[in-house]
Amino acid sequence: MSRQRIVRVANVAIAAALTLASVAVAVSAVPTDSAVAATRDVCPTGCSFTTIQAALDAAASGDEISIGAGTYLERLTVPAVTPLSIVGAGATTIIDAEALGTALTVPAGVDLTVEAVVISNGRTTENGGGISNSGVLTLRNVDLSANVAGNSGGGIWNQGTVLIEDSVIQANLAGDQAVGDRGLGGAGIASIGPSAAVTIRRSALQQNRVYEPTTDFRGGGAINSNFGDVTIEDSLIFDNDGDFSAGGIDVRGSGGLLTMRRTNVIGNRAANGSGGGIVVRQSARADIDSSLIAGNQADSGGAGLRIDAITSITNSTISGNVAGSSGGGLRAGSGLVLDSVTITDNEAPFGGGVWTNRTVTADNSVIAGNRGDADWPDCLG
């Protein structure tokens, strides 16, 4: 046999060996039957399970709990199995906690995805009426509504990581006026701790309320974040009440960061205090871009924003906000940088557009057409 033919045969043999090795690896990578994720069906009648909790208790890693239309009167605790997913049929799949406890509890170490369900009527005297999360939680196409926490987190109490997409968080309460419980903040979401993080995309937080008429630092009708990070993109923060302060968003605590992009903060109220739309304070930071902050109200200062920590606002509009004392558009008590921002049509007795006792850096921005002190309607400080 010629040397050239020997080389060709050797090459073919090597290629064949590599192909067989690849096939062997691929075959060995196929999970055995015991490792294949299962779909566990839940429905009122005719399925393997008639309750969601029973399906969760039977689940193995990677399983999907598929829930048919119906109202499930349950309070769910996710077992220490991860990852898991709960998938409903949309608005017709309702998890109703009957006001007897937290609707869904996610422990530390668990990765859970919840899709296409309604979670409502959770109630606790502590934290987390709708959801209490210490793990990694993803919500998609979820309606989280009408839940109550006596302290914080009417909708969600978070000490882990939460991703919310294409969802609605509405009509949740922190504090229960009916029994005299005063909330500690975060009627829609309360996210507490330096490792806690919340990301919100294409979602609405609306008509949530903190009942706390006398004490500051307990606001955030939509969101209260203490020491952690909050990222909001392409979303709506609308018609929330902070009662004393921070009708919409309250971000505070060293290391805390609010990042907001292409989001509307509209029609929120701090009926007895300051910061109708957004409050940033206590060494937290905020970076706001391409957003609208409009039509918010505050009994005292900073109807649109109350800024007591380093904040940057770019490519945004602050308009139509009304404060009872100072800073209709915003009140700045710390470093503030404005770039390509329009502040107009806001109102307050002192500094209709901006009230500040610190340096404000403004580039390519317009502060005009506001109403307030006759001599300084647009900016006072």
C-alpha positions as CSV (number, residue, x, y, z in Angstrom):
1,M,0.0,0.0,0.0
2,S,1.4,3.4,-0.9
3,R,2.3,5.9,1.8
4,Q,-0.3,8.3,0.5
5,R,-3.1,5.7,0.7
6,I,-1.9,4.8,4.3
7,V,-2.2,8.5,5.3
8,R,-5.7,8.7,3.8
9,V,-6.9,5.5,5.6
10,A,-5.4,6.8,8.8
11,N,-7.2,10.1,8.5
12,V,-10.5,8.3,7.8
13,A,-9.9,6.1,10.9
14,I,-9.2,9.1,13.1
15,A,-12.3,10.9,11.8
16,A,-14.5,7.8,12.4
17,A,-13.1,7.5,15.9
18,L,-13.8,11.1,16.7
19,T,-17.3,10.7,15.4
20,L,-17.9,7.7,17.6
21,A,-16.5,9.5,20.6
22,S,-18.8,12.4,19.9
23,V,-21.8,10.1,19.7
24,A,-20.8,8.4,22.9
25,V,-20.5,11.7,24.7
26,A,-23.9,12.8,23.4
27,V,-25.5,9.5,24.4
28,S,-23.9,9.7,27.9
29,A,-25.2,13.3,28.2
30,V,-28.9,12.2,27.7
31,P,-30.5,12.2,31.1
32,T,-31.9,9.0,32.4
33,D,-35.6,8.6,33.0
34,S,-35.2,9.6,36.6
35,A,-33.7,12.9,35.6
36,V,-36.2,13.9,33.0
37,A,-38.3,16.9,34.1
38,A,-42.0,16.2,34.4
39,T,-45.2,18.2,33.9
40,R,-47.5,17.8,36.9
41,D,-51.0,18.8,35.9
42,V,-53.4,20.5,38.3
43,C,-57.1,21.2,37.7
44,P,-60.3,21.1,39.8
45,T,-61.2,17.7,38.4
46,G,-59.8,15.1,36.1
47,C,-56.0,15.8,36.6
48,S,-53.3,14.1,38.5
49,F,-53.6,16.7,41.2
50,T,-56.5,18.9,42.4
51,T,-54.3,21.2,44.6
52,I,-51.2,23.1,43.7
53,Q,-49.5,22.3,47.0
54,A,-49.8,18.6,46.4
55,A,-48.2,19.0,43.0
56,L,-45.4,21.0,44.5
57,D,-44.8,18.5,47.2
58,A,-44.5,15.7,44.6
59,A,-42.2,17.8,42.3
60,A,-38.6,17.0,41.4
61,S,-35.9,19.4,40.1
62,G,-36.9,20.9,36.8
63,D,-40.6,20.0,37.0
64,E,-43.4,22.3,35.7
65,I,-46.6,22.6,37.7
66,S,-49.2,23.2,34.9
67,I,-52.4,24.7,36.4
68,G,-55.7,24.7,34.6
69,A,-58.4,27.4,34.9
70,G,-60.0,27.6,38.3
71,T,-59.8,29.2,41.7
72,Y,-57.5,27.5,44.1
73,L,-58.0,28.3,47.7
74,E,-54.5,27.7,48.9
75,R,-51.4,29.2,50.6
76,L,-48.4,27.7,48.9
77,T,-45.0,27.0,50.3
78,V,-42.4,25.9,47.8
79,P,-40.3,22.9,48.9
80,A,-36.5,22.8,48.8
81,V,-36.5,21.6,45.2
82,T,-35.0,23.7,42.4
83,P,-35.5,24.9,39.8
84,L,-39.3,24.7,39.5
85,S,-42.0,26.5,37.5
86,I,-45.7,27.2,38.0
87,V,-47.6,27.9,34.8
88,G,-51.2,28.8,34.7
89,A,-53.8,29.6,32.0
90,G,-53.8,33.4,32.5
91,A,-56.6,35.4,34.2
92,T,-58.7,32.3,34.8
93,T,-56.1,30.7,37.0
94,I,-56.5,32.3,40.5
95,I,-54.5,31.5,43.6
96,D,-56.7,32.9,46.4
97,A,-55.2,32.8,49.9
98,E,-58.6,33.5,51.6
99,A,-57.0,36.2,53.7
100,L,-55.6,33.4,55.9
101,G,-51.8,33.9,55.3
102,T,-49.2,34.6,52.7
103,A,-50.3,33.3,49.3
104,L,-46.8,32.1,48.1
105,T,-43.6,31.5,50.2
106,V,-40.3,31.0,48.4
107,P,-37.5,29.9,50.7
108,A,-33.8,30.6,50.3
109,G,-32.0,28.4,47.8
110,V,-35.0,27.9,45.6
111,D,-35.3,29.1,41.9
112,L,-39.0,29.5,41.0
113,T,-40.7,30.9,37.9
114,V,-44.4,31.7,38.0
115,E,-46.3,32.5,34.8
116,A,-49.8,33.4,33.8
117,V,-51.6,33.3,37.2
118,V,-53.5,35.7,39.5
119,I,-52.3,35.8,43.1
120,S,-54.7,37.5,45.4
121,N,-56.2,37.8,48.9
122,G,-53.1,37.0,50.8
123,R,-53.0,38.6,54.3
124,T,-50.5,38.6,57.1
125,T,-49.9,40.7,60.2
126,E,-46.2,40.6,59.4
127,N,-44.4,40.9,56.0
128,G,-45.4,39.7,52.5
129,G,-49.1,39.4,52.0
130,G,-49.0,38.1,48.5
131,I,-45.4,36.7,48.2
132,S,-42.6,36.2,50.6
133,N,-39.4,35.6,48.7
134,S,-35.9,34.7,50.0
135,G,-34.8,32.8,46.9
136,V,-34.7,33.6,43.1
137,L,-38.1,34.4,41.8
138,T,-39.3,35.2,38.3
139,L,-42.8,36.5,37.7
140,R,-44.2,36.7,34.1
141,N,-47.7,37.7,33.1
142,V,-48.8,37.6,36.7
143,D,-51.6,39.7,38.3
144,L,-50.6,40.2,42.0
145,S,-53.5,42.1,43.5
146,A,-55.5,42.8,46.7
147,N,-53.0,41.4,49.2
148,V,-52.3,42.9,52.6
149,A,-49.3,42.9,55.0
150,G,-49.5,44.5,58.4
151,N,-45.9,45.6,58.2
152,S,-44.2,45.6,54.7
153,G,-44.6,44.1,51.3
154,G,-48.4,43.9,50.7
155,G,-47.7,42.4,47.3
156,I,-44.1,41.1,47.7
157,W,-41.7,40.9,50.6
158,N,-38.2,40.3,49.1
159,Q,-34.9,39.4,50.6
160,G,-33.6,37.6,47.6
161,T,-33.8,38.3,43.8
162,V,-37.0,39.1,41.9
163,L,-37.5,39.5,38.2
164,I,-40.9,40.8,37.1
165,E,-41.9,41.0,33.5
166,D,-45.2,41.8,31.7
167,S,-47.1,41.8,35.0
168,V,-49.4,44.0,37.1
169,I,-49.0,44.6,40.9
170,Q,-52.1,46.5,42.0
171,A,-54.3,47.3,45.0
172,N,-52.0,45.9,47.6
173,L,-51.7,47.3,51.1
174,A,-48.9,47.7,53.7
175,G,-50.6,48.5,57.0
176,D,-54.2,47.7,57.7
177,Q,-56.3,50.7,58.7
178,A,-59.3,48.5,59.6
179,V,-57.4,47.0,62.6
180,G,-55.0,49.9,63.2
181,D,-51.8,48.3,61.9
182,R,-49.5,50.9,60.5
183,G,-47.3,49.9,57.6
184,L,-43.6,50.0,57.4
185,G,-43.5,50.7,53.7
186,G,-43.6,49.1,50.3
187,A,-47.3,48.3,49.6
188,G,-46.5,46.8,46.2
189,I,-43.0,45.6,46.8
190,A,-40.7,45.8,49.9
191,S,-37.1,44.8,49.1
192,I,-34.9,44.7,52.2
193,G,-31.2,44.1,52.6
194,P,-27.9,44.7,50.7
195,S,-28.2,41.4,48.7
196,A,-31.9,42.0,47.8
197,A,-32.5,43.0,44.1
198,V,-35.6,43.7,42.1
199,T,-35.8,44.1,38.3
200,I,-39.1,45.2,36.7
201,R,-39.7,45.2,32.9
202,R,-42.8,46.1,30.9
203,S,-45.0,46.1,34.0
204,A,-47.4,48.3,36.0
205,L,-47.5,49.0,39.7
206,Q,-50.7,50.8,40.5
207,Q,-53.1,51.7,43.2
208,N,-51.0,50.3,46.0
209,R,-51.1,52.0,49.4
210,V,-49.1,52.3,52.6
211,Y,-51.2,53.1,55.6
212,E,-48.9,55.2,57.8
213,P,-50.1,58.8,58.3
214,T,-47.6,60.1,60.8
215,T,-44.1,58.6,60.3
216,D,-41.5,59.3,57.6
217,F,-39.2,56.6,56.2
218,R,-42.2,54.2,55.8
219,G,-43.2,55.2,52.3
220,G,-43.2,53.7,48.9
221,G,-46.7,53.0,47.8
222,A,-45.3,51.0,44.9
223,I,-41.8,50.2,46.0
224,N,-39.7,50.5,49.2
225,S,-36.1,49.4,48.8
226,N,-33.7,49.5,51.7
227,F,-30.0,49.0,50.9
228,G,-30.6,46.9,47.7
229,D,-30.9,47.6,44.0
230,V,-34.0,48.3,42.0
231,T,-34.0,48.4,38.2
232,I,-37.2,49.5,36.3
233,E,-37.5,49.5,32.5
234,D,-40.4,50.4,30.2
235,S,-42.9,50.4,33.1
236,L,-45.6,52.4,34.8
237,I,-45.8,53.5,38.4
238,F,-49.3,55.0,38.7
239,D,-51.8,56.1,41.3
240,N,-50.0,54.8,44.4
241,D,-50.2,56.3,47.9
242,G,-47.3,56.5,50.4
243,D,-49.6,58.2,53.0
244,F,-46.9,60.1,54.8
245,S,-44.1,60.0,52.2
246,A,-42.9,58.5,48.9
247,G,-46.2,57.8,47.1
248,G,-44.5,55.9,44.3
249,I,-40.9,54.8,45.0
250,D,-38.7,55.0,48.1
251,V,-35.1,54.0,47.8
252,R,-32.7,54.4,50.8
253,G,-29.8,53.0,52.6
254,S,-26.1,53.0,51.8
255,G,-25.3,51.1,48.6
256,G,-28.9,51.1,47.4
257,L,-29.4,52.0,43.8
258,L,-32.4,52.9,41.7
259,T,-31.9,52.6,37.9
260,M,-34.9,53.7,35.9
261,R,-35.2,53.7,32.1
262,R,-38.2,54.7,29.9
263,T,-40.6,54.6,32.8
264,N,-43.6,56.8,33.7
265,V,-44.2,57.8,37.3
266,I,-47.6,59.4,37.2
267,G,-50.3,60.4,39.7
268,N,-48.8,59.2,42.9
269,R,-49.4,60.9,46.3
270,A,-47.7,61.6,49.6
271,A,-50.8,62.9,51.3
272,N,-49.1,63.8,54.6
273,G,-45.5,64.3,53.7
274,S,-43.0,64.7,50.9
275,G,-41.9,62.9,47.7
276,G,-45.1,62.2,45.8
277,G,-43.4,60.4,43.0
278,I,-39.9,59.3,44.0
279,V,-37.7,59.6,47.2
280,V,-34.0,58.9,47.2
281,R,-32.3,59.3,50.5
282,Q,-29.9,57.9,53.2
283,S,-26.8,57.5,51.0
284,A,-28.7,55.6,48.2
285,R,-28.2,56.6,44.6
286,A,-30.4,57.0,41.6
287,D,-29.9,57.0,37.8
288,I,-33.0,58.1,35.8
289,D,-33.1,58.2,32.0
290,S,-35.7,58.8,29.4
291,S,-38.6,58.9,31.9
292,L,-41.6,61.0,32.7
293,I,-42.4,62.1,36.2
294,A,-45.8,63.9,36.1
295,G,-49.0,64.7,38.0
296,N,-47.7,63.6,41.4
297,Q,-48.6,65.3,44.7
298,A,-47.0,65.9,48.0
299,D,-48.4,67.6,51.1
300,S,-45.0,69.2,51.8
301,G,-42.0,69.1,49.5
302,G,-40.8,67.4,46.4
303,A,-44.0,66.4,44.6
304,G,-42.2,64.9,41.7
305,L,-39.0,63.9,43.4
306,R,-37.4,64.4,46.8
307,I,-33.7,64.0,46.4
308,D,-31.5,63.6,49.5
309,A,-28.8,61.5,47.9
310,I,-26.7,61.5,44.7
311,T,-29.0,61.4,41.7
312,S,-28.5,61.8,37.9
313,I,-31.5,62.5,35.6
314,T,-31.1,62.6,31.8
315,N,-33.4,62.9,28.8
316,S,-36.5,63.2,31.0
317,T,-39.5,65.4,31.8
318,I,-40.8,66.5,35.2
319,S,-44.1,68.2,34.8
320,G,-47.5,68.9,36.4
321,N,-46.5,68.0,39.9
322,V,-47.9,69.9,42.9
323,A,-46.3,70.3,46.3
324,G,-47.8,72.0,49.4
325,S,-44.6,73.8,50.4
326,S,-41.4,73.5,48.3
327,G,-40.1,72.0,45.1
328,G,-43.2,71.2,43.0
329,G,-41.0,69.5,40.4
330,L,-38.3,68.4,42.7
331,R,-36.7,69.2,46.1
332,A,-32.9,68.5,46.2
333,G,-31.0,68.3,49.4
334,S,-28.0,66.5,47.9
335,G,-26.0,66.3,44.7
336,L,-28.1,66.4,41.6
337,V,-27.1,66.3,37.9
338,L,-29.5,67.2,35.2
339,D,-28.8,66.6,31.5
340,S,-31.4,67.2,28.8
341,V,-34.2,67.5,31.4
342,T,-37.4,69.6,31.1
343,I,-39.0,70.8,34.3
344,T,-42.2,72.7,33.6
345,D,-45.7,73.3,34.7
346,N,-45.0,72.3,38.3
347,E,-46.3,74.2,41.3
348,A,-45.3,74.9,44.9
349,P,-45.4,78.0,47.1
350,F,-41.5,78.0,47.2
351,G,-39.6,76.8,44.1
352,G,-42.4,75.7,41.8
353,G,-39.9,73.9,39.6
354,V,-36.9,73.2,41.8
355,W,-36.1,73.9,45.5
356,T,-32.6,73.2,46.6
357,N,-30.1,73.9,49.3
358,R,-27.3,72.1,47.4
359,T,-25.5,72.5,44.1
360,V,-27.5,71.4,41.1
361,T,-25.6,70.9,37.8
362,A,-27.9,71.4,34.8
363,D,-26.8,70.9,31.1
364,N,-29.0,71.3,28.1
365,S,-32.0,71.5,30.4
366,V,-35.1,73.8,30.6
367,I,-36.6,74.9,34.0
368,A,-39.4,77.3,33.0
369,G,-43.1,77.8,33.1
370,N,-43.5,76.7,36.7
371,R,-45.7,78.4,39.4
372,G,-44.7,79.5,42.9
373,D,-43.0,82.4,44.6
374,A,-43.6,85.5,42.6
375,D,-39.9,86.3,42.4
376,W,-38.6,82.7,42.0
377,P,-41.3,80.5,40.5
378,D,-38.9,78.2,38.7
379,C,-36.0,77.7,41.0
380,L,-35.4,78.7,44.6
381,G,-32.4,77.9,46.7
